[in-house]
Amino acid sequence: MRILVIGASGTIGRPLCDVLAQRGHEIVAAGRKGRDVSVDIRSAESIEAMFRSAGPIDACICVAESGALDKFEELTETVLLENMRGKFFGQVNLVLIGQRYLSDGGSFTLSSGIFSDEAWPGVTGGAVISGALHSFVLSAAIELKRSMRINAVSPTMVADSFADYGHLFPGMAPVAMDDLVGAYVASVEGGGTGEIYRMYGR
C-alpha cells in the first residue's frame, strides 16, 4: 500500500514509518516540514494541497498534533477552540477532505488519547478532543463510501516520552512503542472500521 503518514518525523511517526516500510509499504512522509509533502493540518487549504500533491494514496495515518495542558479554572471557549483546532478539527478535515482522494477500500487512522476514558487533572481540553474524535470515527465509519474504513488509536503516554513527561502524570502507566506501532499497523492492514484501539499501559 501507499501510505500517507502525517507527523512522520515525530516520536511515534519515525518508528511507525520504519515498521511500515519494513512490511513492504510505500511511505509518503508529511508534516510541517515533511520529507515528501508539507502540511499544516490546522488549515483546510493546506490539507487539500497535501492530498493533491501526494498522488494516489491507499491509507492515511495521522500521528501529528497533541492537546495542550490547561487549567480548568482558567478555561474559556476560546482556549478550548484553539486546543481543538489541530488535533480535532485538523484530523476531521483529513477525513472530510481526504475521502475524495483515497483509493477505493482505503483507510484513515486517527490519533486520540487516554483522556477520553480516564480523567486526569489539567487535560480537560484533551479529554474533550479525544471523546469527540471517538464519536466522529464511529459516525464516519457508517458514512464513508467506496468501502473506505476509519479507526482511531487511543494511546496513553508512550514509554519513549516517559522521561520527559512522566512527572506530569504521576501514576500513569506508559505503553511500549512496539505495542503502539502495532496498533497503527493493525488498523491499516486489518479490515475493521469504526474501531478504537485503546493502547493503555498496565
KAZI-V470407 format. One record per pair of residues at least 12 apart in sequence whose ideal C-beta (glycine too) atoms are under 8 Angstrom apart, sorted by the first residue. I is the first residue (numbers start at 1). J is the second residue. If there is no record, write none. Layout:
((I	J) (I	J))
//
This chain:
((1	25) (1	26) (1	58) (1	59) (1	188) (2	25) (2	26) (2	28) (2	55) (2	56) (2	57) (2	58) (2	59) (3	20) (3	25) (3	26) (3	27) (3	28) (3	57) (3	58) (3	59) (3	60) (3	61) (3	188) (4	28) (4	30) (4	37) (4	50) (4	54) (4	57) (4	59) (4	60) (4	61) (5	17) (5	20) (5	27) (5	28) (5	29) (5	30) (5	61) (5	63) (6	30) (6	31) (6	34) (6	39) (6	41) (6	50) (6	60) (6	61) (6	62) (6	63) (6	64) (6	94) (7	30) (7	31) (7	62) (7	63) (7	64) (7	65) (8	27) (8	29) (8	30) (8	31) (8	34) (8	35) (8	63) (9	29) (9	31) (9	33) (9	34) (9	35) (10	31) (10	63) (10	64) (11	158) (11	160) (11	161) (12	63) (12	111) (12	155) (12	158) (12	177) (12	180) (12	181) (12	184) (13	29) (13	31) (13	63) (13	64) (15	177) (15	181) (16	61) (16	63) (16	181) (16	184) (16	185) (17	29) (19	181) (19	185) (20	185) (20	188) (23	185) (23	189) (25	188) (28	54) (28	55) (28	57) (30	50) (30	54) (31	64) (36	54) (37	50) (37	53) (37	54) (38	50) (41	62) (41	64) (41	65) (41	86) (41	90) (41	91) (41	93) (41	94) (42	85) (42	86) (42	89) (42	90) (44	93) (44	97) (47	90) (47	93) (47	94) (47	97) (47	98) (48	97) (51	97) (51	98) (51	100) (51	101) (52	101) (54	101) (56	103) (57	98) (57	101) (57	102) (57	103) (57	106) (58	102) (58	103) (58	105) (58	106) (58	107) (59	102) (59	106) (59	107) (59	108) (59	109) (59	188) (60	94) (60	98) (60	102) (60	106) (60	107) (60	108) (60	109) (61	108) (61	109) (61	184) (61	187) (61	188) (62	90) (62	91) (62	94) (62	108) (62	109) (62	110) (62	111) (63	111) (63	184) (64	86) (64	90) (64	111) (65	86) (65	87) (65	90) (65	91) (65	111) (66	87) (66	126) (67	83) (67	87) (67	113) (67	115) (67	123) (67	125) (67	126) (67	129) (67	130) (68	83) (68	125) (68	126) (69	122) (69	123) (69	168) (70	83) (70	122) (70	123) (70	124) (70	125) (71	122) (72	121) (72	122) (72	124) (75	124) (75	125) (79	125) (80	124) (80	125) (80	128) (83	125) (83	126) (83	129) (84	125) (84	128) (84	129) (84	132) (87	111) (87	129) (87	133) (88	129) (88	132) (88	133) (91	110) (91	111) (91	133) (92	133) (92	136) (94	108) (94	110) (95	108) (95	110) (95	136) (95	140) (95	144) (95	150) (99	144) (99	145) (99	148) (102	148) (104	146) (104	147) (104	148) (105	146) (105	147) (105	148) (105	149) (106	146) (106	148) (106	149) (107	148) (107	149) (107	150) (107	151) (107	187) (107	188) (107	193) (108	140) (108	148) (108	149) (108	150) (108	151) (109	150) (109	151) (109	152) (109	153) (109	184) (109	187) (109	188) (110	133) (110	137) (110	150) (110	151) (110	152) (110	153) (111	152) (111	153) (111	154) (111	155) (112	129) (112	130) (112	133) (112	134) (112	152) (112	153) (112	154) (112	196) (113	126) (113	129) (113	130) (113	154) (113	155) (113	156) (114	130) (114	154) (114	155) (114	156) (114	157) (114	172) (114	198) (114	200) (115	127) (115	130) (116	130) (116	131) (116	133) (116	134) (116	154) (117	154) (117	198) (117	200) (118	200) (120	169) (120	172) (122	168) (130	154) (133	152) (134	152) (134	154) (134	196) (137	150) (137	151) (137	152) (137	194) (137	195) (137	196) (138	194) (140	194) (141	193) (141	194) (142	194) (144	193) (149	191) (149	192) (149	193) (150	193) (150	194) (151	187) (151	192) (151	193) (151	194) (151	195) (151	196) (151	197) (152	195) (152	196) (152	197) (153	180) (153	183) (153	184) (153	187) (153	196) (153	197) (153	199) (154	196) (154	197) (154	198) (154	199) (154	200) (155	175) (155	180) (155	183) (155	199) (155	200) (156	172) (156	173) (156	174) (156	175) (156	199) (156	200) (156	201) (157	169) (157	172) (157	174) (157	175) (157	201) (158	174) (158	175) (158	176) (158	177) (158	180) (159	174) (159	175) (159	176) (159	177) (159	201) (160	177) (161	174) (162	174) (172	201) (173	200) (173	201) (173	202) (174	201) (175	199) (175	200) (175	201) (179	199) (180	199) (183	197) (183	199) (184	197))
//
